[in-house]
Amino acid sequence: MNDSVVLDPIDLDILRLLQNDARTTYRDLAAEVGVAASTCLDRVARLRRAGVILGHQLRLDPAKLGRGLQALLMVQVRPHRRELVGPFVDRIRALPESRAVFHLTGPDDYLVHVAVSDTADLQRLVLDEFTSRREVARVETRLIFQQWDCGPLLPPVAN
């Protein structure tokens, strides 16, 4: 099933600009893409209704909040059954250290991005919140040295 939305070049420009700065005013956005501010407002509203624009996020610096060490935890759950998935994900999402949770294929069932204060805090998190759980069979930890944001997300170019 293809849920993609048909977007014209103006829509793509709007999305690119908003991803670079979601606080851009409609007047500035309209001037940049070459349409009237009311047209720009209508297009953004349509993109929201279509579910292309999901919302706005505030990005924080984890280090400035006392969580300067980030890691990726590869978690294997056994048995990997539907009745365990929901409660496990809910529990992990509720942890203040959790930044993102991904359900995967392959040998690991989940990839969890966490932000903690230091290695002792990471060890506590892994031992007390992950490996202490009956369904968690294995946790592998990878420290994140550095992270880069990538360019704006746009649909693939048609050939």
GIDAGI-V471588 format. One record per residue. NEAR is the number of other C-alpha atoms within 8 Angstrom. D_CENTER is the distance of its C-alpha to the mean C-alpha in Angstrom with 2 decimals. Layout:
NEAR/D_CENTER ; NEAR/D_CENTER
//
This chain:
2/22.66 ; 3/21.34 ; 4/19.34 ; 4/19.13 ; 6/20.75 ; 4/23.52 ; 7/22.76 ; 6/25.56 ; 6/25.54 ; 8/25.44 ; 9/22.32 ; 10/20.66 ; 9/21.97 ; 11/20.70 ; 10/17.12 ; 11/17.43 ; 11/18.99 ; 10/16.66 ; 9/13.60 ; 7/15.84 ; 7/16.99 ; 8/16.01 ; 5/19.14 ; 9/21.51 ; 6/24.40 ; 9/25.43 ; 8/28.70 ; 8/27.22 ; 13/24.75 ; 13/27.75 ; 10/29.94 ; 6/27.52 ; 9/27.22 ; 6/30.89 ; 8/30.98 ; 9/32.26 ; 11/30.03 ; 6/30.72 ; 9/29.71 ; 12/26.44 ; 9/25.81 ; 8/26.70 ; 9/24.41 ; 9/21.33 ; 8/22.42 ; 8/22.85 ; 10/19.37 ; 11/18.03 ; 7/20.52 ; 8/19.61 ; 7/15.95 ; 8/14.96 ; 7/13.83 ; 6/11.74 ; 5/12.16 ; 5/12.00 ; 4/10.03 ; 4/12.01 ; 4/11.00 ; 4/13.23 ; 6/14.91 ; 9/14.79 ; 9/18.23 ; 7/19.78 ; 7/18.89 ; 8/20.64 ; 12/17.78 ; 12/18.60 ; 12/18.06 ; 12/14.72 ; 11/14.84 ; 12/13.49 ; 13/15.43 ; 13/16.55 ; 14/18.03 ; 12/20.77 ; 11/21.87 ; 8/25.47 ; 5/26.51 ; 8/23.43 ; 7/24.39 ; 6/22.84 ; 6/24.33 ; 9/22.52 ; 9/19.00 ; 8/18.44 ; 8/19.99 ; 8/18.36 ; 9/14.76 ; 8/15.92 ; 8/17.54 ; 9/14.71 ; 11/12.30 ; 7/15.34 ; 7/15.76 ; 5/15.36 ; 7/14.43 ; 13/11.31 ; 9/7.96 ; 8/6.06 ; 12/8.44 ; 7/9.24 ; 7/12.71 ; 8/14.62 ; 6/18.03 ; 5/20.52 ; 5/21.97 ; 11/18.88 ; 13/17.48 ; 12/14.24 ; 13/12.12 ; 13/11.11 ; 12/9.75 ; 12/12.23 ; 13/13.91 ; 13/17.65 ; 11/20.82 ; 9/22.69 ; 8/23.72 ; 6/25.75 ; 9/22.84 ; 10/20.80 ; 8/23.92 ; 9/24.31 ; 9/20.79 ; 10/21.32 ; 9/24.87 ; 8/24.68 ; 9/21.41 ; 10/20.98 ; 12/24.28 ; 8/26.34 ; 7/24.94 ; 6/27.37 ; 8/24.95 ; 13/23.22 ; 10/25.32 ; 9/23.67 ; 12/21.06 ; 7/20.68 ; 8/19.21 ; 7/18.16 ; 8/18.09 ; 9/15.90 ; 5/18.51 ; 4/16.62 ; 5/13.34 ; 4/13.41 ; 4/11.35 ; 4/12.54 ; 4/14.32 ; 8/13.49 ; 6/12.43 ; 7/15.79 ; 4/17.58 ; 4/19.70 ; 4/23.12 ; 3/25.82 ; 2/28.70
//
